Amino acid sequence: MGDGDRGGGAFSGDAVVTRRQLVRRVGALLGKRRHEQELNDEILAHLELAERDAMAEGLSSEQARLLARRRFGGIEQMKEHHRDQRSIRVVEIIAKDFRYGLAALIREPGFALVTIGILAIGIGANTAMFSLVDAVLMKPLPFPEPDRIVRVWETPPNATRNPVTTMDFIDWKRLSHSFTALAAERNARAALTGDGEPKRISGKRVSADYFQAFAVQAHIGRTFAVDEDQPGAEPVVVLSHAAWYTHFGGDARILDREIVLDGTAHRVVGVLPAGVFDRDSASFWMPMIFTPEERTRGSHWLRVVGRLNEGVSLAEAREEMRSIDESLTELSPTWKQNWGVLVEPFDERLVGDSLRQSIVVAFGAVALVLLLACANVANLLLAKGANRKKEMAVRAALGATRGRLLGQLVTESVVLCLLGSLAGVALAFVMIRTARPLLSPSLPVTADVTLDLRVLGYGAAVAVAVCLLIGLLPSLSTSFGKLSRALNDASRGSSRSGDGLRRAIVVGEFAVSLVLVCGALLMLKSLSNLQHVETGVRVDNVITLSIDLPLAAYPTPSTATGFFRNVVERVEAAPAVARAALSTHLPFAEVGAGQGMFIPGTDEGINVRYKRVDSSYFAVLGIPVVSGRGIEPSDREDAPRVWVVNEELARRLSLDLGATEPVGQLARVTTPYYVQKGGELVEGTIVGVIRNERVGDLAADDRPVLYVPLAQAPTRDIRLLVESQADPSALVPSVRDALKEIDANLPLGDVQTMHQVKQRSLAGARHPTWIVGAFAAIAAFLAALGMYGVLSYAVAQQRREIGIRVAFGAGRTQILTHVLRSGVSMIFIGLVLGLIGTLQATTVLESLLFQVSALDPFVIVLACASMLLVGLLAGFVPASRAAHVDPMTVLREEG
Amino acid sequence: MADDKTEIPYGTLDLLILKTLETMGPMHGYGVARRIEQVSENLLTLNQGSIYPALIRLTQKGWIRTTPGVSETKRKVKFYSLTRAGKKQLGVEIARWETATAVVARFLETPS
């Protein structure tokens, strides 16, 4: 028989499991049900036979049955025993090794906790970060065949993407053959009235085939029919799954209901499935029926999404659209002659360049943290392995094979890694839960950050890699050393093998940490620059609130302007209010719609940001008038048309159009209609220039902005700004009351302070900074821990040497510096290597930085200094321990 | 031991089963149990059920093999028979048993 049988004697019931048995037992495990059935049959047959024999001996059938049972013994116990015999014992063996491993760890709880903690941080941070990377950059869109979904844009000569005009869209749709569906969309808002408080909900106006573009089917009911976006169709609406629940309690009979949006009854034709567009802010979709006024070639207002026909490549679609665009050139306005068309994958623009960059940087940082964590744990294991050399040597001398010793070490490492990974996944779960609500505003709507199977799989892969890396390497180096030498060395208590490797690891740790710390400091400096950038507006003591006037209640421009006058009057009458102003856009908000501005007598125009404000706007935000005047209350709808420009626009007017003296200059600008899309060219006089205020995000350049009196171009989507004399939050109730007094049916938006508005605009820069900063701090801590470990170990190993030195009269300071010196040399080599790495790595950051050079000398010096300090602090503890070595004790114990 | 019976000596059940199968040829579980009882003339207490775990263990070690069969009561059962490895093992077990009893016997014979 095989070797395995040696252990089991003739009388032993539980022989050691042989390979053959193992195979059978694995087989038994697989055929568990069959085995149970067979066993049951055997038992039944046994009892029947026993009964029969007993009856043959003259017992009654009842007695025979009892006797058979009694002789058989406990059936359930026997079955259990039977199962034990046939199940896999390997599991038991592994469990036993695992228990040994655990026991070994419990003997040194400090070591175990530190190691598991480090691994948990490394693996946890990585897994959490991966969930973000996966959600934003890797996961396919939650639509069937997402590769076929495209966006189509018009492209002006010096920009890449521009919304599309109605007529161009209609022509594209008519002439193109590349698309299964080509749909236009436009964000919309509506007041939902009916039961209780009026609510303002967001939605979209879309072409009837919009849902075909995404291949989305309704959950109940249907999506839009082909003709429902044609003039004269009855008003219908599709609801999001979330809206169905939030606003209608998941009413199963919703399809029989009509809901009132902006005062018009709409029939609900369908509800989308859960999870589709759920993270989109849209709650409803209504067909986009173009009004005659909207059918122009001048107003760029549509976003176009399409689904390519099966088998049509992106290149083919591009080629077709290019030729269609060429054929339409004659129809386009003269200033659009050199515009083009862009067809791009739908997901191209979901993730902005800076978000992508931020995520890549943060993921790089977290990968480095994992590397450091592994290095540290490997370091700890190496030190521990060196300490155990003597134990290993003795065990080897007593006959343990290398394989066995290695097996034990690997099991211990694996136990560590497993526990570390479990803790890491738990940590990742917590991190994802905490970070998700904080991050979601700066992520695209399709990004669903969760700890799903993909992420867990990634976590498991990382854990396996970590196990291999740190489990195997130190084990090999420990047990494959020359055993006789180990015994000799160990007896002298001065084993230094593996020391060089461990020092090299610490050097590497400092190098990597320096890179991270530099990166984090650069981003921090950039963020601080952004925080302190001159915004040109006052943000203290100002609160804002958005108002959306329902068309049904405010059907004409004059009703709206009446409301505006009323609001300002009422709000200013409220206690503690200093001033109130109205504007279409808040500061820091991107003013999206550009309008052409022309000066009579020239052909060239300037694309300006068109912002409508009332007479108090500049005062409330503290924006000074540079020349001429601001907007006055007298600039009413019946007064002469006036414009106010910002300094940037004044500069551009003189630079591009030669209008050196803007005040008094006549200019023509397209003024949007009140109800319909599109607008008419209106001539007015520029009456003043104001200082630039920040438009768009804080890092952006100044843009040419045209300020138009709100009363001369009223609109229904408006922001109210209220300046208070004291704490602005105290104002909120009285402002709300004032608005309710004017119109009780008016749905009110969220209230924000201007500080919040500003901070929100910084979110895109703040999040990556804090993430990388946190990783850098962890990295520095890990490097310090590595330094501490190596020096502690060196001190422990050199106790005898130190003792002798002290005995020969070395002072405490000398010993202290002696130990620290070796630490400092490691730090310096690490920093030099780190600087080289930093030069390479920070260039990646460049595009994320605002007014900071990637090689900012201050940052580099600060990073080096802080790493030096961290290293010295970590080294000081073991160094002072060395300095307090008592020579007598040491020499006595070494004997 | 209410019935004044002897427990099966620890570890000998395997030996008894192997020997039984060698003597009797293929048998089902009940047959093996009955045979052990009969040969021991009911001097051994045997929970008949306890032979099944022993049978599966011996099967897994490759010392006995099973063939499907039908009992006298027309029920599906397994018939157990000795393999060649089992025959060899029986020799080993017998030799061990003899050594062990001889050693014990020597202790008992020798006045201490």
Interface residues (C-beta under 8 A of the other chain):
Chain A: M1 G9 A10 F11 S12 G13 A15 T18 R20 Q21 R24 R25 A28 E38 L39 D41 E42 I43 L44 A45 H46 E48 L49 A50 R52 D53 R71 F72 G73 G74 I75 Q77 M78 H81 H82 D84 Q85 R86
Chain B: P9 Y10 G11 T12 L13 D14 L15 H28 G29 Y30 A33 R34 N47 Q48 G49 S50 Y52 P53 A54 I56 R57 T59 Q60 K61 G62 S71 E72 T73 R75 K76 V77 K78 A85 Q89 V92 E93 R96 W97 A100
